[in-house]
Amino acid sequence: MLVNKIDASMFQKMFLAGAKNLEAKKEWINELNVFPVPDGDTGTNMTLTIMSAAKEVGGIENPDMKVIAKAISSGSLRGARGNSGVILSQLFRGFTKEIKTCEEIDAMVLAKACNRAVETAYKAVMKPKEGTILTVAKGMADKAAQVAETEEDLTVMIDEIIKHGDDVLNQTPEMLPVLKQAGVVDSGGQGLMQVVKGAYDAFLGKEIDLTIEDAAKPVDKSKLEVTDNFDIKYGYCTEFIINLDKEMPIETEKEFKAYLESIGDSIVVVADDEVVKVHVHTNDPGLAIQKALTFGS
């Protein structure tokens, strides 16, 4: 049977199912985490991020796209944890910007939303690295655009997107040598795939089984010679939200990012109306916070 539309009620179910599937797989995803540093928290961070949004989405009665979009975008940004979590929140932010004015999602809207998700996420990351969640998201967006040109049936389209996403994910060890050395795919990319797969199961009307189908072997991180291969210069993962005194212009945002780059790395900065979400690895968190206080609380 041809299914060519997703309404707000179905989208709500899909998002919640994606969140639950990620939560069920979080420990498995933690085991894959060797980049940018092998701290084993990607699954946890992505789960905290999506669950922050899921709490808001789950409480919506009589949903419409605009309300769901706002709940996903705001909830995931405010709850974002870690590098992968902030990037996931930006994929959601871009996706929801595209769908918020639609009553239903069809193939073309889905393709545009996937593309906008990728554009938004790449823009937020100071130095995008291929072989990560960004690469997997881009691969799925490219496939969505291609399939949407000839296919209206969303059952077929989403299946094709997922298959291609898995293919790109399996190529990540060839893009990041540290993944190849550890014998794993990118953890953030795997987390994203679990969100999409959970959402697709809800779309198909499946009774969702949240057990892990293919548990990964734990990664022996002792073999990774962390100090040699990861070059961990900065000891503090520093994360906060600035409540802006006034809107932050693009030029100011660029200057702030440049300052953070002078004191650290792994920088993701997102200015969103009245708040700015900041993630930076640094050896002096106080400097980052001191600078932030010049823009608000």
Salt bridges, closest charged atoms under 4 A:
GLU98 OE1 - ARG116 NH1 3.33
ASP106 OD2 - LYS5 NZ 3.97
ASP142 OD2 - LYS138 NZ 3.19
ASP159 OD2 - LYS163 NZ 3.11
ASP166 OD2 - LYS197 NZ 3.09
GLU174 OE1 - LYS180 NZ 3.11
ASP201 OD1 - LYS206 NZ 3.51
GLU251 OE2 - LYS254 NZ 3.86
GLU253 OE2 - LYS257 NZ 3.47
GLU261 OE2 - LYS127 NZ 2.99
ASP272 OD1 - ARG93 NH2 3.41
GLU274 OE2 - ARG78 NH2 3.34
